[in-house]
Amino acid sequence: MSNDTESLVITASGEDKIGLVEGFTRRISESGCNIEESRMAVLGGRFALLMRITGSWDALAKLEARLAATGEELGLSLIQQRTRLTRADKPLIPYTVEVAALDQPGIVNSLANFFAKLHINIEALETETYPAPHTGAPMFAVHMTLGIPADAHIATLRGDFLDYCDDQNLDATFEPIRM
């Protein structure tokens, strides 16, 4: 895809039901658009979707014109926004961070604060809670994908991050993403 190709980013949420994904993606296909990237999940009985759609100017306009009716028909609250792909000012190295700990409020914010202070972008984030095996203690897990500037000193960053996690009583890994 060229750098100046327009995209449509759509977020949607609604009550989860069978056929929701089929109905929504059918409208995209019928408009002549393509799903480039998407994330979908059911959280607490609610369906959530984040999707980047591409197509010709006409196809995107056709889809945009149909979205309100599609949302109403499928019971989805929709937000849409035109966007363009952008390149980072500096090359970024993809890293993954995994953290596990006893569940407590503020873990995600604490981690986000650590990386924001270092100007490191969190590109993806997933969390979950689960009972610890054998004890049933409430556990919390975070998986992050980071874009680390290529000029960052990785060994220092890794050491600082792992020291920070030790201070917060978080068990963590910090590894490059290998393709």
BELMO-V933004 format. One record per backbone hydrogen bond with DSSP energy under -0.5 kcal/mol. CO is the residue of the C=O (numbers start at 1). NH is the residue of the N-H. If there is no record, write none. Layout:
# BELMO-V933004
co=CO nh=NH
co=CO nh=NH
This chain:
# BELMO-V933004
co=2 nh=5
co=5 nh=85
co=6 nh=55
co=7 nh=83
co=8 nh=10
co=8 nh=53
co=9 nh=81
co=10 nh=51
co=11 nh=79
co=12 nh=49
co=13 nh=77
co=14 nh=47
co=17 nh=20
co=19 nh=23
co=20 nh=24
co=21 nh=25
co=22 nh=26
co=23 nh=27
co=24 nh=28
co=25 nh=29
co=26 nh=30
co=27 nh=31
co=28 nh=33
co=29 nh=32
co=34 nh=36
co=34 nh=54
co=37 nh=52
co=39 nh=50
co=41 nh=43
co=41 nh=48
co=43 nh=46
co=45 nh=16
co=46 nh=43
co=47 nh=14
co=48 nh=41
co=49 nh=12
co=50 nh=39
co=51 nh=10
co=51 nh=53
co=52 nh=36
co=52 nh=37
co=53 nh=8
co=54 nh=34
co=56 nh=60
co=57 nh=61
co=58 nh=62
co=59 nh=63
co=60 nh=64
co=61 nh=65
co=62 nh=66
co=63 nh=66
co=63 nh=67
co=64 nh=67
co=64 nh=68
co=66 nh=70
co=67 nh=71
co=68 nh=72
co=69 nh=73
co=70 nh=74
co=71 nh=75
co=71 nh=76
co=75 nh=15
co=76 nh=78
co=77 nh=13
co=79 nh=11
co=81 nh=9
co=83 nh=7
co=91 nh=150
co=92 nh=94
co=93 nh=148
co=94 nh=177
co=95 nh=146
co=96 nh=175
co=97 nh=144
co=98 nh=173
co=99 nh=142
co=100 nh=171
co=101 nh=140
co=104 nh=107
co=106 nh=110
co=107 nh=111
co=108 nh=112
co=109 nh=113
co=110 nh=114
co=111 nh=115
co=112 nh=116
co=113 nh=117
co=114 nh=118
co=115 nh=118
co=115 nh=120
co=116 nh=119
co=119 nh=121
co=121 nh=123
co=121 nh=147
co=124 nh=145
co=126 nh=143
co=128 nh=141
co=130 nh=139
co=132 nh=136
co=133 nh=135
co=137 nh=132
co=138 nh=103
co=139 nh=130
co=140 nh=101
co=141 nh=128
co=142 nh=99
co=143 nh=126
co=144 nh=97
co=145 nh=123
co=145 nh=124
co=146 nh=95
co=146 nh=148
co=147 nh=121
co=148 nh=93
co=149 nh=152
co=152 nh=154
co=153 nh=157
co=154 nh=158
co=155 nh=159
co=156 nh=160
co=157 nh=161
co=158 nh=162
co=159 nh=163
co=160 nh=164
co=161 nh=165
co=162 nh=166
co=163 nh=167
co=164 nh=168
co=165 nh=169
co=165 nh=170
co=166 nh=169
co=170 nh=172
co=171 nh=100
co=173 nh=98
co=175 nh=96
co=176 nh=178
co=177 nh=179
